[in-house]
Amino acid sequence: MAILVVAEHDNQQLKAATLNTVTAASLVGQDVDLLIAGAQCAEVARQAAQIRGVRKVLHCDAAHYADQTAENLAALILSVSASYSHLFAPASSFGKNVMPRVAARLDVAQVSEITAVEAPNRFVRPIYAGNALATIESDDPVKVVTVRATAFAAAEMGGSASVEPLSASPDVSKVRVVGRELTQSARPELGNAKIVVSGGRGLGNGEQYRALLEPLADRLNAALGASRAAVDAGYVPNDFQVGQTGKVVAPQLYLAVGISGAIQHLAGMKDSKIVVAINKDPDAPIFQVADYGLVADLFEAVPQLTAALAQ
């Protein structure tokens, strides 16, 4: 049985979630192929060929794949789907945009955000904001699956897969990308960071968020995150949001500052290896998932912690 993994990339670099998706696909079978579709993306195909566990890389390079619109990518995936029993993609905004369209065109039910593979047709996925796990069996002839990257280890490099050219499908997209606004930061990317410092509504405003958490994040070489309440209040942009409707993270260390711990937020970070919470409310739900909790005024505790790390 052959599995196709649809790679996420920016035409220059593979996204880290692709490596986790390859690991998940390898648990289904050994014949894992990787699809690279983009414009002037030969370097991405070269990187993909070095992933261990990948049999071959299908490389499709055409101008209308530059923005990787869902219509065009779905048409390309469908053109090769007959050769595969499983179609995998990361459960990122990329995968959530493309794969439901593929599943609908194939008239199959998508299996979303899996966290474990029990058999080629049986998967585990979280439900009810991660408070329960459902085991899903699919009898569809083609399984369309998205993968929660934080649940699987990244595939190692050092492979030597072949790279095969793939003919482009016609340009069928009725939309076009008119612009992108990308947040540039010297800090690690939130979804892949080993340490995350997150702030909540308890910080009061955006100025205090930056004044307290940025020095701490700099000391720890950490990414910055936030609860939905902090994002909705305008403290930080929405790409900082961690939670059910934001990014799902699983760093080595997650430091929650002034975050009460609503169920939607916990769904996005409770798989972190170590959770440290600072909150003045001893009954805050965040303490139920925290490995270490400090009941204190964050406006006193955070500067003290930052100063201690500077020594």
C-alpha positions as CSV (number, residue, x, y, z in Angstrom):
1,M,0.0,0.0,0.0
2,A,1.4,3.4,-1.0
3,I,1.0,6.6,0.9
4,L,1.3,10.1,-0.6
5,V,2.3,13.0,1.7
6,V,1.5,16.5,0.5
7,A,4.4,18.6,1.5
8,E,4.0,22.1,3.0
9,H,6.7,24.6,1.9
10,D,7.3,28.2,0.8
11,N,9.1,27.3,-2.4
12,Q,12.4,27.6,-0.6
13,Q,12.2,25.5,2.5
14,L,10.2,22.6,3.7
15,K,8.0,23.3,6.7
16,A,8.8,21.3,9.8
17,A,5.3,19.8,10.0
18,T,6.0,17.9,6.8
19,L,8.7,15.8,8.6
20,N,6.2,14.9,11.4
21,T,3.6,13.9,8.7
22,V,6.1,11.6,7.1
23,T,6.6,9.8,10.4
24,A,2.8,9.3,10.7
25,A,2.6,8.1,7.2
26,S,5.4,5.6,7.8
27,L,3.3,4.0,10.5
28,V,0.8,3.0,7.9
29,G,3.2,1.5,5.3
30,Q,6.7,1.7,4.0
31,D,6.0,3.1,0.5
32,V,5.8,6.8,1.3
33,D,6.0,9.3,-1.5
34,L,6.2,13.0,-1.1
35,L,4.5,15.6,-3.4
36,I,6.3,18.9,-3.9
37,A,4.2,21.4,-5.9
38,G,5.3,24.9,-6.3
39,A,7.1,27.4,-8.5
40,Q,10.9,27.3,-8.8
41,C,11.0,24.9,-5.9
42,A,13.8,22.5,-7.0
43,E,15.7,23.2,-3.8
44,V,12.6,22.0,-1.8
45,A,12.5,18.8,-3.8
46,R,16.2,18.3,-3.1
47,Q,15.6,18.7,0.7
48,A,12.6,16.3,0.5
49,A,14.7,13.6,-1.1
50,Q,16.9,13.6,2.0
51,I,14.1,12.6,4.4
52,R,14.5,9.1,5.7
53,G,11.5,6.9,5.0
54,V,10.6,8.6,1.7
55,R,10.6,6.3,-1.3
56,K,10.4,9.0,-4.0
57,V,9.6,12.7,-4.4
58,L,7.1,13.8,-7.0
59,H,8.2,17.3,-8.1
60,C,5.7,19.5,-10.0
61,D,7.0,22.9,-10.9
62,A,4.7,25.4,-12.5
63,A,3.9,29.1,-12.2
64,H,0.3,28.5,-11.1
65,Y,1.5,26.6,-8.0
66,A,3.5,29.5,-6.7
67,D,0.8,30.5,-4.2
68,Q,-0.4,26.9,-3.7
69,T,-4.0,27.7,-3.9
70,A,-6.3,25.0,-2.8
71,E,-8.1,24.5,-6.1
72,N,-4.9,23.9,-8.1
73,L,-3.3,21.7,-5.5
74,A,-6.4,19.6,-5.0
75,A,-6.6,19.1,-8.8
76,L,-3.0,17.9,-8.9
77,I,-3.5,15.6,-5.9
78,L,-6.5,14.1,-7.5
79,S,-4.6,13.4,-10.7
80,V,-2.3,11.0,-8.9
81,S,-4.7,9.8,-6.2
82,A,-5.5,6.5,-8.0
83,S,-2.0,5.2,-7.2
84,Y,-2.4,5.7,-3.4
85,S,-4.4,4.2,-0.6
86,H,-3.7,7.1,1.7
87,L,-3.3,10.9,1.2
88,F,-1.6,12.6,4.2
89,A,-1.0,16.3,4.9
90,P,-0.1,18.3,8.0
91,A,-3.1,19.6,10.0
92,S,-1.9,23.2,9.5
93,S,-3.8,26.0,7.8
94,F,-2.2,24.6,4.6
95,G,-3.6,21.1,5.1
96,K,-6.9,22.3,6.4
97,N,-7.3,24.4,3.3
98,V,-6.4,21.7,0.7
99,M,-7.4,18.3,2.0
100,P,-11.2,18.8,2.6
101,R,-11.5,19.7,-1.0
102,V,-9.6,16.6,-2.0
103,A,-11.9,14.4,0.2
104,A,-15.0,16.0,-1.2
105,R,-13.9,15.4,-4.7
106,L,-13.1,11.8,-3.9
107,D,-16.5,11.4,-2.0
108,V,-14.8,10.1,1.1
109,A,-14.8,11.2,4.8
110,Q,-11.6,13.0,5.9
111,V,-9.9,11.9,9.1
112,S,-8.7,15.1,10.7
113,E,-5.8,15.9,13.1
114,I,-4.8,12.3,14.0
115,T,-2.5,11.8,16.9
116,A,-1.9,8.1,16.6
117,V,-2.0,5.3,14.0
118,E,-3.3,2.0,15.2
119,A,-3.8,0.3,11.9
120,P,-3.8,1.3,8.2
121,N,-7.6,2.0,8.5
122,R,-7.7,3.0,12.2
123,F,-6.6,6.3,13.7
124,V,-6.9,8.2,16.9
125,R,-7.9,11.9,17.0
126,P,-8.8,14.3,19.8
127,I,-12.4,15.5,20.2
128,Y,-14.1,17.9,22.6
129,A,-11.1,20.2,22.6
130,G,-8.8,17.4,23.5
131,N,-10.7,16.2,26.5
132,A,-11.5,12.8,24.8
133,L,-9.8,10.7,22.2
134,A,-11.8,9.0,19.4
135,T,-10.7,5.9,17.6
136,I,-11.8,6.3,13.9
137,E,-12.0,3.4,11.4
138,S,-12.3,4.3,7.8
139,D,-13.5,1.8,5.1
140,D,-13.1,4.4,2.3
141,P,-11.0,3.2,-0.6
142,V,-8.8,6.2,-0.2
143,K,-8.0,7.6,3.3
144,V,-7.6,11.4,3.4
145,V,-5.8,12.2,6.6
146,T,-4.5,15.3,8.3
147,V,-1.8,15.0,11.0
148,R,-1.4,16.9,14.2
149,A,2.4,17.4,13.9
150,T,3.0,17.8,17.6
151,A,1.9,14.2,18.2
152,F,4.7,12.6,16.1
153,A,8.4,12.9,16.0
154,A,10.0,14.5,13.1
155,A,11.4,12.2,10.4
156,E,15.2,12.2,10.3
157,M,17.3,13.4,7.4
158,G,19.9,11.3,5.6
159,G,17.7,9.5,3.0
160,S,18.3,9.3,-0.7
161,A,14.9,9.2,-2.4
162,S,14.6,9.6,-6.1
163,V,13.1,12.8,-7.5
164,E,10.6,12.3,-10.4
165,P,9.1,15.2,-12.4
166,L,5.3,15.4,-12.4
167,S,3.3,17.1,-15.1
168,A,1.2,20.0,-13.9
169,S,-2.6,20.0,-14.0
170,P,-4.3,22.8,-15.8
171,D,-4.7,26.1,-13.9
172,V,-8.3,25.8,-12.5
173,S,-8.1,28.3,-9.6
174,K,-10.7,31.1,-9.5
175,V,-8.9,33.0,-6.8
176,R,-5.6,34.8,-6.7
177,V,-3.3,35.9,-3.8
178,V,-3.1,39.6,-3.8
179,G,-0.7,40.0,-0.9
180,R,0.8,38.4,2.2
181,E,1.8,40.0,5.5
182,L,4.4,37.9,7.2
183,T,5.5,38.5,10.7
184,Q,9.3,38.7,10.8
185,S,11.0,37.8,14.1
186,A,14.5,36.8,15.3
187,R,12.8,34.5,17.8
188,P,12.0,30.9,17.1
189,E,8.8,30.2,15.1
190,L,5.9,29.5,17.6
191,G,4.9,26.1,16.1
192,N,8.4,24.7,16.3
193,A,9.9,26.4,19.3
194,K,11.4,24.3,22.1
195,I,10.4,27.0,24.7
196,V,7.3,29.1,24.5
197,V,6.5,32.0,26.8
198,S,2.7,32.8,26.6
199,G,0.8,35.7,28.1
200,G,-2.9,36.1,28.9
201,R,-5.4,38.8,29.7
202,G,-3.8,39.1,33.2
203,L,-1.0,41.2,31.7
204,G,-3.4,44.1,31.3
205,N,-2.4,45.5,27.9
206,G,-0.1,45.1,25.0
207,E,2.6,47.4,26.4
208,Q,2.9,45.4,29.6
209,Y,2.8,42.2,27.6
210,R,5.9,43.4,25.6
211,A,7.6,44.9,28.6
212,L,7.4,41.8,30.7
213,L,7.5,38.9,28.3
214,E,9.9,40.0,25.6
215,P,12.9,40.2,28.0
216,L,12.0,36.9,29.5
217,A,11.7,35.3,26.0
218,D,15.0,36.8,25.0
219,R,16.7,35.2,28.0
220,L,15.2,31.8,27.2
221,N,15.5,32.1,23.4
222,A,11.8,31.3,23.4
223,A,8.9,32.0,21.1
224,L,6.1,34.3,22.2
225,G,2.5,33.1,22.4
226,A,-0.8,34.3,23.8
227,S,-4.2,33.2,24.9
228,R,-7.2,34.0,22.8
229,A,-8.3,36.6,25.4
230,A,-5.0,38.4,24.9
231,V,-5.3,38.3,21.2
232,D,-9.0,39.5,21.2
233,A,-8.0,42.3,23.5
234,G,-5.4,43.5,20.9
235,Y,-2.3,42.8,23.0
236,V,-0.6,40.9,20.1
237,P,-1.4,39.7,16.6
238,N,-3.5,36.6,16.1
239,D,-0.6,34.6,14.8
240,F,0.6,34.5,18.5
241,Q,-2.6,32.7,19.6
242,V,-2.2,29.2,21.1
243,G,-5.3,27.1,21.5
244,Q,-8.1,25.3,19.8
245,T,-8.6,28.1,17.3
246,G,-4.9,29.1,17.2
247,K,-1.7,27.0,17.0
248,V,-1.2,23.7,18.7
249,V,2.3,23.6,20.3
250,A,4.2,20.9,22.3
251,P,7.5,22.5,23.3
252,Q,9.9,21.2,25.9
253,L,8.9,24.1,28.2
254,Y,5.7,26.1,28.2
255,L,5.6,29.1,30.5
256,A,2.0,30.4,31.0
257,V,1.9,33.9,32.5
258,G,-1.4,35.4,33.5
259,I,-3.4,32.7,31.7
260,S,-6.4,31.3,33.5
261,G,-6.4,28.1,31.4
262,A,-9.7,28.0,29.5
263,I,-10.4,24.7,27.9
264,Q,-9.8,26.1,24.4
265,H,-6.3,27.2,25.4
266,L,-5.4,24.0,27.1
267,A,-6.3,22.1,23.9
268,G,-3.4,23.9,22.2
269,M,-0.6,23.4,24.8
270,K,-1.3,20.6,27.2
271,D,1.0,18.2,25.3
272,S,4.0,20.4,26.3
273,K,6.7,18.4,28.1
274,I,6.9,20.8,31.1
275,V,4.2,23.4,31.9
276,V,5.0,26.3,34.3
277,A,2.2,28.6,35.3
278,I,2.3,32.0,37.0
279,N,-1.1,33.3,38.2
280,K,-2.3,35.1,41.3
281,D,-5.5,33.0,41.4
282,P,-4.8,29.6,43.1
283,D,-8.0,28.1,41.6
284,A,-7.1,29.0,38.0
285,P,-7.6,25.9,35.7
286,I,-4.1,26.3,34.3
287,F,-2.7,24.8,37.6
288,Q,-4.5,21.5,36.8
289,V,-2.2,20.8,33.9
290,A,0.9,22.7,35.2
291,D,3.9,20.7,36.3
292,Y,5.1,23.7,38.3
293,G,2.8,26.5,39.5
294,L,3.5,29.8,41.2
295,V,0.7,31.7,42.9
296,A,2.0,35.2,42.7
297,D,1.6,38.6,41.2
298,L,3.1,38.3,37.7
299,F,4.2,41.9,37.7
300,E,6.6,41.0,40.5
301,A,7.4,37.4,39.7
302,V,8.3,37.8,36.0
303,P,10.9,40.6,36.4
304,Q,12.4,38.6,39.3
305,L,12.6,35.5,37.0
306,T,14.1,37.5,34.2
307,A,16.7,39.0,36.5
308,A,17.6,35.6,37.9
309,L,18.1,34.2,34.4
310,A,20.5,37.1,33.6
311,Q,22.9,36.1,36.4
